[in-house]
Structures are given as C-alpha cells and as structure tokens.
Amino acid sequence: MNKVYPLSGTFMITAIFGFLISAYYIYNLSEAWGFTFCLFFVLMFIASMISITHASVPEHISVKPEIYITGSKKKVKRKKR
C-alpha cells in the first residue's frame, strides 16, 4: 500500500478558492488557461480528499496516553520583576 502524506486544511481551501477563481474569472479571459487551472485545482482537491481519508496521524499530533496517566506536574519558578 502507498504511503499518504497528511496535507493541511489550507491545501484544500486553496484548491477550492483556486477552482472558483479559475472557473469564474480566468475562464472568461482565456478558455484554455481557465480549463488548465480548473483541472489543476480539481487534482489538488482530489489529493486533499485522499489525504483526509487515508493518511495516518503524524506523531507530533497524536495523543500520547502515558502523559495523562502519570499526572505529574512540575512547578515552574518565575522571575520576580
């Protein structure tokens, strides 16, 4: 099975806005460029959907239960002004 990289939410938003701008503004100026940009942003959107459904959670985002089980709290010394 292929590894899927987890893409950010801004990648999907960029794909949506890029498609809308390309479909309404650029397509009116040039049909060839409008179609090309629309196709590009559709492919970006499909990649973001695949990333949402198949990607695993990165290690730095996943919750580590051993942190919450220990319950140890360290006191932080603050400097006086």
SVG drawing of the C-alpha trace seen along z (x, -y; Angstrom):
<svg xmlns="http://www.w3.org/2000/svg" viewBox="-18 -44 32 46">
<polyline fill="none" stroke="black" stroke-width="0.4" points="0.0,0.0 1.2,-3.5 2.1,-5.9 -0.2,-9.0 1.2,-12.3 -1.3,-14.2 -2.0,-17.5 -3.1,-20.7 -6.5,-22.2 -5.2,-25.2 -4.3,-23.0 -7.9,-22.1 -9.1,-25.7 -6.5,-26.8 -7.9,-24.2 -11.5,-25.3 -10.8,-29.0 -8.4,-28.4 -11.0,-26.4 -13.7,-29.1 -11.4,-31.9 -10.3,-29.9 -13.9,-29.0 -15.4,-32.5 -12.6,-34.8 -9.8,-33.2 -12.1,-31.0 -13.8,-34.2 -10.4,-35.7 -8.9,-32.5 -10.7,-29.2 -7.5,-27.2 -5.9,-28.7 -9.2,-28.5 -9.6,-24.8 -6.0,-24.1 -6.2,-25.9 -9.6,-24.3 -8.1,-20.9 -5.0,-21.6 -7.2,-22.7 -9.5,-19.8 -6.5,-17.5 -5.4,-19.4 -8.8,-18.9 -8.8,-15.1 -5.3,-14.8 -6.6,-16.6 -9.6,-14.2 -7.3,-11.2 -5.1,-12.6 -8.1,-13.1 -9.4,-9.5 -6.2,-7.5 -3.4,-9.4 -2.3,-8.4 -2.0,-11.0 1.6,-12.3 3.5,-11.5 3.7,-15.1 -0.1,-15.5 -1.3,-12.2 -2.2,-12.0 0.1,-10.0 -1.8,-8.5 1.2,-8.0 1.4,-11.7 -2.0,-11.9 -1.8,-8.8 1.2,-9.9 -0.4,-13.2 2.9,-14.7 3.1,-18.4 6.3,-20.3 6.4,-23.7 7.8,-26.5 9.9,-29.1 9.1,-32.6 11.4,-35.5 10.4,-38.5 10.4,-41.8"/>
</svg>
